[in-house]
Structures are given as structure tokens and as C-alpha cells.
Amino acid sequence: MEEQHVIICKDLPAELGAFLRSVPYDKLFVLTDTNTREKCYPLLCGVPGIQGAPVFTVEAGDTHKELEQLAGIWMRLSNEGASRKSLLLNVGGGMITDMGGFAAATFKRGIRSVNVPTTLMASVDAAVGGKTGINFNGLKNEIGSFYPPLCVLIDCVFLRTLDRDNLLSGYAEMIKHGLISNRETYSELLAFDLDRVDYGRLNEMVAKSVAVKQRVVADDPFELGIRKALNLGHTVGHAFESLSFKKERPVLHGHAVAAGLVCELYISHQVCGFPMELLSQTVYYIKEYYPAFAMYDCLDYETLYELMKHDKKNESGIINFTLLADIGEVRINQAVNKEIVLESFDFYRESFGF
Ligand code: GLY
């Protein structure tokens, strides 16, 4: 499959305007959440094509990525005369690009969508790759489809006002992209100072990170094989994230992924010979910037393991890991002894001192 169309912008309003002039459509609709309506939409509302377009605004936050709000989007599209030739412009983080993408995938059997991600997480991950969906029945992304947007326009202008926790959250996915690409890219990522962010440099690194994801998705858009590389850190990471919800101390997705990466690189070391030196460098970097995921002890190990067993990426009830033999040497579909998985929880606790 061709790589998805991504534009790394220097001047988002101008480049979005030019893009909109280049595609035929009858009506344009804008989707925002309450935050992006206030903080991001004002930068775009003067763009020809967007000026005067209906704006749908939904509640912000992943807990609102659900059926009722989705139905609200369908309703507005229907009542305001959207046709199959209409365009839905999703302006927001992963919650908006996921739900807007799914609204577009399903309305009149599919209208085109364009993503303008406003968080680092959405820029390097959620908005690119065509995964769309909503949470349902208490399960994350339970309903959804693969439905690539027509284009993704990324501008780091929005990242300048992003809070530190959200910056770290997105950066965890960049670390993951570095781990599955090459040593040079990975070294750059581990040299980046997250306390004094150089946004120009970040812009360049975002472009590289997105290119990693674009290549993987182009090779395997429906996650039948190598796209599983993008699940590195997520098997343990999702279990940590779910545990944080169970304990009513929710952590951001990328924070759980950063902790998951530490565990899964430990497992990679044990199972695939991932070099100890790289494991130590990664632990050092994550420990320097990310808060410790210190809400578990050995009494939670069985719960964590059970959570991993229910991951929708598993096949035939076997926990399906993506591991590394080295930077860029990905091993998908790895079954791992339970003992090693539990040891990785110990390793994380020892590394973070709790
Ligand atoms: N977030 C992982 C993927 O898009 O496959």
C-alpha cells in the first residue's frame, strides 16, 4: 500500500488552505473538542474553506470517546446536509482523530476525513495509520475500523502549549518508533532534553517518527504482520494503564507505555538477547523524565497478568508479545514464559526503587 499522505507543516493555516483548494468536496465540517475549540480552532477559523464551516464540538477526554457523542456527530452531519462528497476535518488529540475518523468511516458508508492532530501523541501515533474507533462496553477501542484519512497535517505549533505530562505521553511513542528503527535515530531520541524542549528540533524528530510509522503501516495496513511492531511496550503498557483505571488513579497512555517499554525490553533481553547496555540506557532516560508507575506490588502481579491475557491483540488465548533482538530487529508473535513476564515487573520496581 502507498504511504499515507502526511504534511509536516511550517505554516499550518497556509498549508491547510492550499490542501483544501486541491481536493474537491461539497461541504466541509469541523470536529473539535471543548479544549481544541478554544485553543486550536482560532488558528484555523480564518482559512478559506474553513471560514463559516459548521463546527461540531464534543466533550474532551478519552472517557467521552463513546457511542452517544459519536451519534451526536452522525446527527449533525445528517441534519446539516453532509453527503458522500463532504469532508470532515478532525482537529484534536487521539480521541478526536479516532472518533472523527470512525464517524467519517461510517457516515453514508464513508466520507473523507482530514486530521489535524494537536497533541504529540496524536501527531506521531493516533492521527496516522488509519485506526479509528470508540470505546464500548467498558473496553477501549472495542468498536472501530481501519479507515485512513485523506491527509494528516502536522504542525508543532500546538505542542508549544502542551502540558509536560502530555508531551511525555507522546514522546513515549517516539521512543518506541526509535527502538524499532535504527541506532542513530534512537540515540537522538535519548539525547533529547525534555526539560528544556527545543521545539525546532522536536519538529524534525516528529517528522522522522511519523515516517517510521508511515513505512510500517504501508507494509501492513491491517496489522496482519509487521504492524505489530508498533505494539512494542503496549502489552505490559495496556495492563498498567488498565490497572491505573481499576485503582482510580488513571495515568496517561504514554506514561503506561514508557513503563511497559522498560518491562518489555527486559523480556527482550531475556528472550531475544536485546543488549543489556541499551536496556540500561533506556531505563536511565525513562527514569530521568517519567514519573515511576509505582502503584503496584507483587500482590498485583496476577491481576496484571490476567489483564494481559485479555488483550485483544492475543491469538488463541496466548499473550502475544512484540520483542526486540536489537534496535530495529523486531520479533513479532512471541510467546513468553509467565515467570519471565513477572520478573519484568520485579525489574521495573527495582529499577525505579519501590
Ligand atoms: N498505535 C499502533 C498502531 O497504529 O498500529
Boltz pocket constraint, residues with backbone or C-beta under 6 A from the ligand:
constraints:
  - pocket:
      binder: B
      contacts: [[A, 125], [A, 126], [A, 128], [A, 129], [A, 131], [A, 223], [A, 227], [A, 230], [A, 231]]
      max_distance: 6.0
